[in-house]
């Protein structure tokens, strides 16, 4: 069954695991999970899921000092929200 009005559970779980890994001191693993959540979200092809993943993926990028990457993710999020 397709997700219509919320986020995909797999995307949500991997997104939160990314945050947990960052807080536990594993920034590379956190960034990897954030990337994986985005890949999953793009496979789902559902706007709310992708927006969720874009926002959540931006935070590990910010925490790791990758501001340009975070900015790109957030710009994509805003563009998608405007649609």
Secondary structure as UniProt FT lines:
FT   HELIX           9..23
FT   TURN            24..25
FT   HELIX           27..44
FT   HELIX           47..63
FT   TURN            64..65
FT   HELIX           67..82
//
